Amino acid sequence: QVQLVESGGGLVQAGGSLRLSCVASGRTFSRNAGWFRQGPGKEREFVATITQRDTYYTDSVKGRFTISRDNANNTVNLQMNSLKPEDTAVYYCYVDFSAGRVWGQGTQVTVSS
């Protein structure tokens, strides 16, 4: 059974950076992968996705966040720079497999002003 293990969350001051990683154990992946987030009192929202060729971002993170993948190590990363208090949320990675989408458990990111 595939499991996604996330790491890299934490507390950072506004303007700082964090790098989230998501490792798929038990299976290699070659389809789409990405990140969603859910802030306090908000619905889960799309952040970024990566295909084999392209990347897509929600407007609020363009120019600040960068998604990347390492297929050999079954990893998808999210580099987050110039963080803002409104980026505070639980971040969830996902990976699409032929059998469906698998989600990580979430990692907390807190940005203080």
N, C-alpha and C positions, 0 to 999 in steps of 0.2 A: 504494500500500500504506500502510495506517495505521501510524503509529508513535507511541508514547507516550513523552514525554520528561519525566523527573522532575527536580525540583530542590528545594533547601531543607534537605537533611540536613546533619548535622554533629555536633560535640561540644558538649554543654551540661551545666552543673551541675544537680544535682537541684533541682527547684523552678522551673527555667527554662522557656522556651518556644521552640518552633520552628514554622515554617509550611512545610509541604510543598506543592508544586504539581506538577500533572501536565497537560501540554498534549498534545492529540491533533493531530498534523500530518497533513494530507492528507484529512481528512474531518471533517464535523461530527457530533456525537453528541447523541442525545436520549433514549437509554435509560439503564439503570442504570449507575452508576459507583461506584468505591469503593477501599478500601485493605485489604490484608492485610499481615502482617509475619511475619518468621521470625527468632527470637532464636537465640543461640548454642546449638547442640545441641538445638534444638527444631524441631517441625514448623511449617509455615506456618499461621498462624491468621488468622481474620477480625478486622478492626478496625472498619470502618465502611462503610456503603453509603448512597447517596442515589438516590432515584428522582426523578421529576418533582415529587412532592408530599411525600415523607416521607424521614426519615433514621433509620438504625438503627445501633446501636453495640454492641460487646461490653461486657459488664458492667464490665470492669476499666478502661475509658476513659470511661465515662459521667460527665458533669459536668466532664471535663477536656479532651476533644477535641471539635472541631466540624468537621464536613464541610460543604462548600459547593460549588456549581457555578456556572460562568459559561458558559452555552451559547453566547453570542455569540462567545466567545473559545476555545471548546472546551477548557475548563479545569476541573479538579476539584481542590479544595484541602483540606488537612487542617491545621487550627490545633490545635497541641498545647500545652497549658498544664500547669503543675504536674507537670512530667515527673519520672518516677521511674527509678531504675536498671533496674528490670525492664521498662521500655519500650525498652531497648536492643535493636535489631533492624535488619534490612534491611527497609525498607518498600517494598511494591510496589503501584502503582496498577493498576486495571483499568477497562476500559470495555466495555460490551456493545453490540455492533452486531448487525444482522440476520443477519450471516454467522457470528457467534460472538463470543467474548470475546478481547480483546487485552490483553496485559500489558505494563507498563513494565519497565525493566531493573533497577529497584531503587535505593534510595538509603539509605545507612547513617545511622542515628541512634544516637548513643552518649551515654548519660546517666551522668555520674560522680557518685559519692556524696560 
